[in-house]
Each structure stands twice: as structure tokens, then as C-alpha cells.
Amino acid sequence: MALFNWFKDKEPRSADVAKERLKVIVAHERSQRNAPDYLPALQQDIMAVIRKYVEIDQDQLQVDLNEEGNYSVLEVNVNLPK
């Protein structure tokens, strides 16, 4: 029976899962470090406008500001319910 267990998918260890989650959090924090001060207020305003029409959670809206050369690009991602 031990032979069959060798072919079975192994579940990830909780330490590995925690490590991956921490990597995501650190990457997110690094991207927010250089963000302008008005970005959180802008995100709240966009959330308020969307909530007039559809009920969404805070984690379903992501606002990023990417600076490329002489201009900035505002990226808004919204996961809308079906």
C-alpha cells in the first residue's frame, strides 16, 4: 500500500502555504510604499460609486498607479458578481 501513497498528490505543508502568503503580502506592501497619498481616498471614492449599482466587498476592488516615463497609468480592477 505504501507504493500507492507515493503516486498520490501530497498536500502542501502549512509552512509552505504560509510562506507563499507572506510573499504575496510583502510584494503588495512594497508596491504600496511608493504610492501617492491620495490613492486610498481615490479607491474609496471608486468603491462608493460602484456600490451605487452593485454590492461588492473591499477585496474585490484593486487600484494601482503605475508610473511609466513621463506619465502615470491608473489601473482599476473590479471583480463584479454575476
N, CA, C and O atoms as CSV, one atom per row, in Angstrom:
chain,resi,resn,atom,element,x,y,z
A,1,MET,N,N,0.800,-1.200,0.000
A,1,MET,CA,C,0.000,0.000,0.000
A,1,MET,C,C,0.846,1.270,0.000
A,1,MET,O,O,0.398,2.306,-0.491
A,2,ALA,N,N,2.052,1.207,0.538
A,2,ALA,CA,C,2.918,2.379,0.580
A,2,ALA,C,C,3.303,2.830,-0.831
A,2,ALA,O,O,3.584,4.006,-1.060
A,3,LEU,N,N,3.313,1.895,-1.761
A,3,LEU,CA,C,3.642,2.225,-3.138
A,3,LEU,C,C,2.592,3.150,-3.742
A,3,LEU,O,O,2.939,4.068,-4.486
A,4,PHE,N,N,1.318,2.927,-3.437
A,4,PHE,CA,C,0.249,3.769,-3.970
A,4,PHE,C,C,0.287,5.168,-3.360
A,4,PHE,O,O,-0.069,6.144,-4.022
A,5,ASN,N,N,0.708,5.270,-2.125
A,5,ASN,CA,C,0.802,6.584,-1.482
A,5,ASN,C,C,1.877,7.449,-2.130
A,5,ASN,O,O,1.808,8.676,-2.070
A,6,TRP,N,N,2.854,6.822,-2.739
A,6,TRP,CA,C,3.914,7.563,-3.391
A,6,TRP,C,C,3.396,8.317,-4.618
A,6,TRP,O,O,3.896,9.399,-4.926
A,7,PHE,N,N,2.399,7.764,-5.325
A,7,PHE,CA,C,1.836,8.383,-6.518
A,7,PHE,C,C,0.774,9.423,-6.197
A,7,PHE,O,O,0.443,10.254,-7.043
A,8,LYS,N,N,0.256,9.386,-5.023
A,8,LYS,CA,C,-0.807,10.299,-4.628
A,8,LYS,C,C,-0.248,11.711,-4.452
A,8,LYS,O,O,0.865,11.888,-3.957
A,9,ASP,N,N,-1.031,12.717,-4.862
A,9,ASP,CA,C,-0.604,14.107,-4.676
A,9,ASP,C,C,-0.454,14.405,-3.198
A,9,ASP,O,O,-1.323,14.099,-2.382
A,10,LYS,N,N,0.660,15.005,-2.887
A,10,LYS,CA,C,0.902,15.358,-1.500
A,10,LYS,C,C,0.289,16.728,-1.229
A,10,LYS,O,O,0.388,17.639,-2.051
A,11,GLU,N,N,-0.333,16.859,-0.087
A,11,GLU,CA,C,-0.901,18.140,0.291
A,11,GLU,C,C,0.234,19.048,0.748
A,11,GLU,O,O,1.177,18.590,1.393
A,12,PRO,N,N,0.147,20.330,0.415
A,12,PRO,CA,C,1.218,21.237,0.826
A,12,PRO,C,C,1.242,21.387,2.347
A,12,PRO,O,O,0.207,21.381,3.013
A,13,ARG,N,N,2.458,21.522,2.866
A,13,ARG,CA,C,2.590,21.726,4.297
A,13,ARG,C,C,2.118,23.131,4.643
A,13,ARG,O,O,2.181,24.039,3.814
A,14,SER,N,N,1.647,23.303,5.871
A,14,SER,CA,C,1.143,24.607,6.274
A,14,SER,C,C,2.252,25.658,6.252
A,14,SER,O,O,1.980,26.834,6.007
A,15,ALA,N,N,3.480,25.254,6.502
A,15,ALA,CA,C,4.600,26.198,6.442
A,15,ALA,C,C,4.805,26.718,5.023
A,15,ALA,O,O,5.097,27.899,4.833
A,16,ASP,N,N,4.656,25.849,4.029
A,16,ASP,CA,C,4.809,26.269,2.639
A,16,ASP,C,C,3.688,27.223,2.230
A,16,ASP,O,O,3.926,28.208,1.531
A,17,VAL,N,N,2.484,26.929,2.666
A,17,VAL,CA,C,1.343,27.795,2.361
A,17,VAL,C,C,1.532,29.161,3.014
A,17,VAL,O,O,1.283,30.190,2.386
A,18,ALA,N,N,1.969,29.175,4.268
A,18,ALA,CA,C,2.200,30.432,4.977
A,18,ALA,C,C,3.307,31.245,4.302
A,18,ALA,O,O,3.221,32.470,4.220
A,19,LYS,N,N,4.336,30.566,3.826
A,19,LYS,CA,C,5.438,31.244,3.155
A,19,LYS,C,C,4.958,31.919,1.870
A,19,LYS,O,O,5.336,33.057,1.595
A,20,GLU,N,N,4.144,31.241,1.095
A,20,GLU,CA,C,3.609,31.813,-0.142
A,20,GLU,C,C,2.704,33.007,0.157
A,20,GLU,O,O,2.757,34.015,-0.548
A,21,ARG,N,N,1.886,32.901,1.184
A,21,ARG,CA,C,1.018,34.021,1.556
A,21,ARG,C,C,1.838,35.222,1.993
A,21,ARG,O,O,1.506,36.356,1.649
A,22,LEU,N,N,2.898,34.990,2.740
A,22,LEU,CA,C,3.759,36.073,3.181
A,22,LEU,C,C,4.442,36.752,2.001
A,22,LEU,O,O,4.612,37.971,2.002
A,23,LYS,N,N,4.832,35.979,1.001
A,23,LYS,CA,C,5.435,36.565,-0.199
A,23,LYS,C,C,4.461,37.511,-0.894
A,23,LYS,O,O,4.855,38.586,-1.346
A,24,VAL,N,N,3.193,37.119,-0.980
A,24,VAL,CA,C,2.180,37.953,-1.613
A,24,VAL,C,C,1.983,39.244,-0.822
A,24,VAL,O,O,1.878,40.323,-1.404
A,25,ILE,N,N,1.934,39.131,0.510
A,25,ILE,CA,C,1.728,40.309,1.348
A,25,ILE,C,C,2.910,41.272,1.226
A,25,ILE,O,O,2.715,42.482,1.111
A,26,VAL,N,N,4.122,40.744,1.252
A,26,VAL,CA,C,5.308,41.592,1.144
A,26,VAL,C,C,5.344,42.292,-0.210
A,26,VAL,O,O,5.660,43.480,-0.282
A,27,ALA,N,N,5.028,41.578,-1.275
A,27,ALA,CA,C,5.015,42.192,-2.605
A,27,ALA,C,C,3.968,43.296,-2.682
A,27,ALA,O,O,4.210,44.343,-3.283
A,28,HIS,N,N,2.812,43.069,-2.078
A,28,HIS,CA,C,1.753,44.077,-2.078
A,28,HIS,C,C,2.192,45.308,-1.291
A,28,HIS,O,O,1.967,46.434,-1.736
A,29,GLU,N,N,2.807,45.113,-0.144
A,29,GLU,CA,C,3.262,46.231,0.676
A,29,GLU,C,C,4.353,47.027,-0.038
A,29,GLU,O,O,4.378,48.255,0.050
A,30,ARG,N,N,5.238,46.354,-0.732
A,30,ARG,CA,C,6.292,47.061,-1.470
A,30,ARG,C,C,5.705,47.913,-2.584
A,30,ARG,O,O,6.181,49.020,-2.838
A,31,SER,N,N,4.687,47.410,-3.240
A,31,SER,CA,C,4.074,48.188,-4.317
A,31,SER,C,C,3.322,49.396,-3.777
A,31,SER,O,O,3.210,50.411,-4.466
A,32,GLN,N,N,2.802,49.302,-2.552
A,32,GLN,CA,C,2.061,50.408,-1.952
A,32,GLN,C,C,2.981,51.453,-1.324
A,32,GLN,O,O,2.540,52.567,-1.041
A,33,ARG,N,N,4.236,51.118,-1.103
A,33,ARG,CA,C,5.170,52.010,-0.411
A,33,ARG,C,C,5.377,53.318,-1.165
A,33,ARG,O,O,5.441,54.381,-0.549
A,34,ASN,N,N,5.481,53.254,-2.480
A,34,ASN,CA,C,5.735,54.445,-3.291
A,34,ASN,C,C,4.463,55.047,-3.867
A,34,ASN,O,O,4.529,55.928,-4.724
A,35,ALA,N,N,3.324,54.588,-3.414
A,35,ALA,CA,C,2.053,55.081,-3.927
A,35,ALA,C,C,1.774,56.484,-3.391
A,35,ALA,O,O,2.173,56.813,-2.274
A,36,PRO,N,N,1.093,57.308,-4.180
A,36,PRO,CA,C,0.758,58.658,-3.708
A,36,PRO,C,C,-0.236,58.615,-2.550
A,36,PRO,O,O,-0.941,57.625,-2.355
A,37,ASP,N,N,-0.280,59.706,-1.788
A,37,ASP,CA,C,-1.134,59.777,-0.605
A,37,ASP,C,C,-2.620,59.727,-0.934
A,37,ASP,O,O,-3.417,59.258,-0.123
A,38,TYR,N,N,-2.997,60.204,-2.109
A,38,TYR,CA,C,-4.412,60.268,-2.462
A,38,TYR,C,C,-4.980,58.943,-2.959
A,38,TYR,O,O,-6.191,58.843,-3.156
A,39,LEU,N,N,-4.158,57.935,-3.166
A,39,LEU,CA,C,-4.634,56.671,-3.732
A,39,LEU,C,C,-5.664,55.961,-2.854
A,39,LEU,O,O,-6.650,55.471,-3.405
A,40,PRO,N,N,-5.510,55.868,-1.531
A,40,PRO,CA,C,-6.571,55.237,-0.717
A,40,PRO,C,C,-7.911,55.982,-0.783
A,40,PRO,O,O,-8.971,55.357,-0.822
A,41,ALA,N,N,-7.858,57.314,-0.795
A,41,ALA,CA,C,-9.099,58.095,-0.905
A,41,ALA,C,C,-9.748,57.877,-2.266
A,41,ALA,O,O,-10.970,57.773,-2.368
A,42,LEU,N,N,-8.938,57.808,-3.296
A,42,LEU,CA,C,-9.453,57.550,-4.642
A,42,LEU,C,C,-10.110,56.181,-4.710
A,42,LEU,O,O,-11.160,56.022,-5.332
A,43,GLN,N,N,-9.496,55.196,-4.076
A,43,GLN,CA,C,-10.065,53.847,-4.051
A,43,GLN,C,C,-11.415,53.842,-3.330
A,43,GLN,O,O,-12.347,53.173,-3.776
A,44,GLN,N,N,-11.528,54.575,-2.229
A,44,GLN,CA,C,-12.799,54.639,-1.501
A,44,GLN,C,C,-13.877,55.325,-2.335
A,44,GLN,O,O,-15.034,54.904,-2.310
A,45,ASP,N,N,-13.520,56.365,-3.067
A,45,ASP,CA,C,-14.489,57.049,-3.928
A,45,ASP,C,C,-14.973,56.143,-5.058
A,45,ASP,O,O,-16.163,56.106,-5.368
A,46,ILE,N,N,-14.044,55.416,-5.664
A,46,ILE,CA,C,-14.422,54.486,-6.734
A,46,ILE,C,C,-15.327,53.392,-6.173
A,46,ILE,O,O,-16.302,52.994,-6.811
A,47,MET,N,N,-14.995,52.908,-4.969
A,47,MET,CA,C,-15.820,51.882,-4.318
A,47,MET,C,C,-17.235,52.406,-4.066
A,47,MET,O,O,-18.206,51.676,-4.270
A,48,ALA,N,N,-17.362,53.645,-3.632
A,48,ALA,CA,C,-18.677,54.230,-3.362
A,48,ALA,C,C,-19.518,54.329,-4.631
A,48,ALA,O,O,-20.721,54.071,-4.604
A,49,VAL,N,N,-18.891,54.699,-5.730
A,49,VAL,CA,C,-19.624,54.802,-6.997
A,49,VAL,C,C,-20.089,53.428,-7.469
A,49,VAL,O,O,-21.229,53.281,-7.907
A,50,ILE,N,N,-19.227,52.429,-7.385
A,50,ILE,CA,C,-19.593,51.079,-7.824
A,50,ILE,C,C,-20.697,50.512,-6.940
A,50,ILE,O,O,-21.594,49.829,-7.433
A,51,ARG,N,N,-20.639,50.789,-5.636
A,51,ARG,CA,C,-21.655,50.266,-4.709
A,51,ARG,C,C,-23.032,50.887,-4.927
A,51,ARG,O,O,-24.021,50.362,-4.417
A,52,LYS,N,N,-23.122,51.985,-5.668
A,52,LYS,CA,C,-24.432,52.538,-6.021
A,52,LYS,C,C,-25.208,51.566,-6.908
A,52,LYS,O,O,-26.439,51.555,-6.912
A,53,TYR,N,N,-24.467,50.752,-7.657
A,53,TYR,CA,C,-25.086,49.868,-8.637
A,53,TYR,C,C,-24.970,48.387,-8.288
A,53,TYR,O,O,-25.872,47.604,-8.587
A,54,VAL,N,N,-23.854,47.999,-7.650
A,54,VAL,CA,C,-23.596,46.596,-7.355
A,54,VAL,C,C,-22.956,46.504,-5.974
A,54,VAL,O,O,-22.099,47.319,-5.633
A,55,GLU,N,N,-23.364,45.522,-5.183
A,55,GLU,CA,C,-22.755,45.313,-3.867
A,55,GLU,C,C,-21.491,44.475,-4.026
A,55,GLU,O,O,-21.543,43.323,-4.457
A,56,ILE,N,N,-20.352,45.073,-3.670
A,56,ILE,CA,C,-19.074,44.369,-3.731
A,56,ILE,C,C,-18.322,44.593,-2.426
A,56,ILE,O,O,-18.592,45.544,-1.692
A,57,ASP,N,N,-17.381,43.708,-2.151
A,57,ASP,CA,C,-16.535,43.820,-0.965
A,57,ASP,C,C,-15.287,44.623,-1.291
A,57,ASP,O,O,-14.952,44.838,-2.456
A,58,GLN,N,N,-14.611,45.060,-0.248
A,58,GLN,CA,C,-13.381,45.844,-0.404
A,58,GLN,C,C,-12.301,45.064,-1.152
A,58,GLN,O,O,-11.535,45.647,-1.920
A,59,ASP,N,N,-12.235,43.757,-0.935
A,59,ASP,CA,C,-11.178,42.960,-1.576
A,59,ASP,C,C,-11.459,42.679,-3.048
A,59,ASP,O,O,-10.611,42.108,-3.733
A,60,GLN,N,N,-12.632,43.069,-3.548
A,60,GLN,CA,C,-12.962,42.861,-4.954
A,60,GLN,C,C,-12.572,44.060,-5.824
A,60,GLN,O,O,-12.817,44.061,-7.030
A,61,LEU,N,N,-11.972,45.067,-5.214
A,61,LEU,CA,C,-11.527,46.257,-5.941
A,61,LEU,C,C,-10.044,46.464,-5.697
A,61,LEU,O,O,-9.583,46.463,-4.556
A,62,GLN,N,N,-9.311,46.640,-6.773
A,62,GLN,CA,C,-7.877,46.893,-6.672
A,62,GLN,C,C,-7.542,48.081,-7.549
A,62,GLN,O,O,-7.865,48.099,-8.737
A,63,VAL,N,N,-6.891,49.077,-6.959
A,63,VAL,CA,C,-6.487,50.281,-7.675
A,63,VAL,C,C,-4.978,50.394,-7.591
A,63,VAL,O,O,-4.413,50.382,-6.497
A,64,ASP,N,N,-4.317,50.503,-8.744
A,64,ASP,CA,C,-2.861,50.633,-8.802
A,64,ASP,C,C,-2.505,51.808,-9.690
A,64,ASP,O,O,-3.199,52.103,-10.663
A,65,LEU,N,N,-1.426,52.465,-9.347
A,65,LEU,CA,C,-0.912,53.569,-10.143
A,65,LEU,C,C,0.484,53.193,-10.615
A,65,LEU,O,O,1.395,53.024,-9.804
A,66,ASN,N,N,0.649,53.065,-11.909
A,66,ASN,CA,C,1.937,52.701,-12.494
A,66,ASN,C,C,2.518,53.917,-13.201
A,66,ASN,O,O,1.867,54.517,-14.057
A,67,GLU,N,N,3.727,54.273,-12.847
A,67,GLU,CA,C,4.392,55.404,-13.491
A,67,GLU,C,C,5.353,54.874,-14.536
A,67,GLU,O,O,6.256,54.089,-14.246
A,68,GLU,N,N,5.133,55.327,-15.759
A,68,GLU,CA,C,5.950,54.888,-16.886
A,68,GLU,C,C,6.443,56.117,-17.633
A,68,GLU,O,O,5.694,56.748,-18.378
A,69,GLY,N,N,7.695,56.443,-17.425
A,69,GLY,CA,C,8.255,57.600,-18.124
A,69,GLY,C,C,7.657,58.903,-17.628
A,69,GLY,O,O,7.704,59.209,-16.437
A,70,ASN,N,N,7.095,59.665,-18.551
A,70,ASN,CA,C,6.544,60.979,-18.231
A,70,ASN,C,C,5.071,60.952,-17.849
A,70,ASN,O,O,4.484,62.007,-17.608
A,71,TYR,N,N,4.462,59.779,-17.789
A,71,TYR,CA,C,3.038,59.712,-17.489
A,71,TYR,C,C,2.741,58.602,-16.493
A,71,TYR,O,O,3.558,57.710,-16.264
A,72,SER,N,N,1.561,58.680,-15.913
A,72,SER,CA,C,1.109,57.682,-14.941
A,72,SER,C,C,-0.132,56.992,-15.491
A,72,SER,O,O,-0.952,57.609,-16.171
A,73,VAL,N,N,-0.256,55.715,-15.190
A,73,VAL,CA,C,-1.402,54.931,-15.635
A,73,VAL,C,C,-2.141,54.437,-14.398
A,73,VAL,O,O,-1.561,53.771,-13.539
A,74,LEU,N,N,-3.421,54.769,-14.318
A,74,LEU,CA,C,-4.263,54.302,-13.225
A,74,LEU,C,C,-4.936,53.014,-13.676
A,74,LEU,O,O,-5.651,52.994,-14.678
A,75,GLU,N,N,-4.705,51.940,-12.929
A,75,GLU,CA,C,-5.278,50.642,-13.266
A,75,GLU,C,C,-6.309,50.281,-12.194
A,75,GLU,O,O,-5.995,50.235,-11.005
A,76,VAL,N,N,-7.542,50.028,-12.634
A,76,VAL,CA,C,-8.624,49.671,-11.713
A,76,VAL,C,C,-9.146,48.294,-12.116
A,76,VAL,O,O,-9.593,48.095,-13.246
A,77,ASN,N,N,-9.085,47.348,-11.181
A,77,ASN,CA,C,-9.609,46.003,-11.403
A,77,ASN,C,C,-10.748,45.777,-10.443
A,77,ASN,O,O,-10.593,45.935,-9.232
A,78,VAL,N,N,-11.911,45.400,-10.988
A,78,VAL,CA,C,-13.092,45.153,-10.172
A,78,VAL,C,C,-13.629,43.775,-10.511
A,78,VAL,O,O,-13.871,43.472,-11.680
A,79,ASN,N,N,-13.816,42.940,-9.501
A,79,ASN,CA,C,-14.462,41.638,-9.691
A,79,ASN,C,C,-15.934,41.788,-9.365
A,79,ASN,O,O,-16.321,41.873,-8.200
A,80,LEU,N,N,-16.743,41.819,-10.400
A,80,LEU,CA,C,-18.181,42.016,-10.223
A,80,LEU,C,C,-18.878,40.664,-10.064
A,80,LEU,O,O,-18.506,39.689,-10.716
A,81,PRO,N,N,-19.892,40.610,-9.193
A,81,PRO,CA,C,-20.646,39.366,-9.058
A,81,PRO,C,C,-21.509,39.121,-10.281
A,81,PRO,O,O,-21.847,40.048,-11.018
A,82,LYS,N,N,-21.855,37.878,-10.482
A,82,LYS,CA,C,-22.703,37.534,-11.651
A,82,LYS,C,C,-24.156,37.745,-11.341
A,82,LYS,O,O,-25.010,37.511,-12.196
